[in-house]
Amino acid sequence: MGRRIDRETVHYPGRDDADLINILASIEETDISIIFVEQPNGSVKVSWRAQPGFDVSKIALSFGGGGHPAASGAEVNGSLTDVQAAVLEQTLPLVDGGHSV
């Protein structure tokens, strides 16, 4: 129910979270986009999208996920707050320091 309210609050018409991450990734000034979706089982689904030159698949792999350099994901056990902190800790150096992890 909370996710529906979140979507309505920001006037997002889609129902699929993959659509949202793709919209965020299409913003020209964005190098890497991340979306976090709490799951009913106590985990968090994390999706990364990256512009050419950035490889987010290595980060997703470190969380037990996978994908491609430009589009990857993982389902991570933990609270939203803890997962966000861990993911951002590993992702921010990629953006701040260059194009490799």
N, C-alpha and C positions, 0 to 999 in steps of 0.2 A: 504494500500500500504506500509506503514512504517514497518509493521510487516514482510512482505515478504522480504524487504530489510534487516532487522535485521537478519532474518534466513539465507539469502544468505551470509551476512557478516561473520557469525560464522560457515558457512558450515553445518548448520543443515538441513538435508534432509526432515524432517517430516513436516506435515501440521497441525497436531493437537497439541495444547499446552499441553494436558495431556501426550502425549508421551515425551515431553521435561521435564516436572516435574518428570516423572518416571525415565528418564535417569539421571537427577541430583540426585535423591534419591538413585540411585544404586551406587553412589560413596562411597566407603567403609568408608572414613574418615568423611563423612557428617552425622551429627545427625539430622538436619532438613533442608529441602529445601523449598524455597518459590519462586513462580513465579507470576509476576504481569502482567496482560494483559489489556491495555486500551480498553474500549468498546465504540462503537459509541454514546451511550446514555449519556456519561459523567461519567460513573462509571468505576470501575476497578475490574476485576475478579482476585481473589487471590486464589492460590492453595498451600496448605501445604502438605508435605510428611515428615514422621518422622520414625526414626529407633525404634525398640522395646524399651519400657521404657519411651518414650516421648509421651505425649498426646496433639496433636494439635487441637483436636476437641473442646476443651474448648475455645481456642483462636478464632477459626472460629465462634463458637456460639456467642461470645461477639460482633462479627461484623455482626450478623444476618444470618450467614451461618450454616453449620453443617457438619456432616460426621462421621468418625471413628477416633480413637486415632492416627492411622498411616496415614490416608489420609482424608483431609478435605478441604473445600473451602467456599468462600463467595463472593458475589458481593457487593462492597462497593461504595457508592456515594462519589464523590470527584475527585480531580486531582490526577494524578499518584504520584506526589511528596508528597502530603498530606497523601494519603493512605499508601504509603510506610513507611513514618515516623510513622504513628499510628500503623501499623502492626509490624514493627520492634521493637517499644517501648514495645509492649506486648509479642513479641516472644523471644527477646534476654534474658530476665530473665529466661526463661525456659531452655535455653542452658547454661547460665552462672551459674544458681543456682541449677540445679538439674532437676529432672524428673517430676515435678508437677507444676501447675500454681495456 
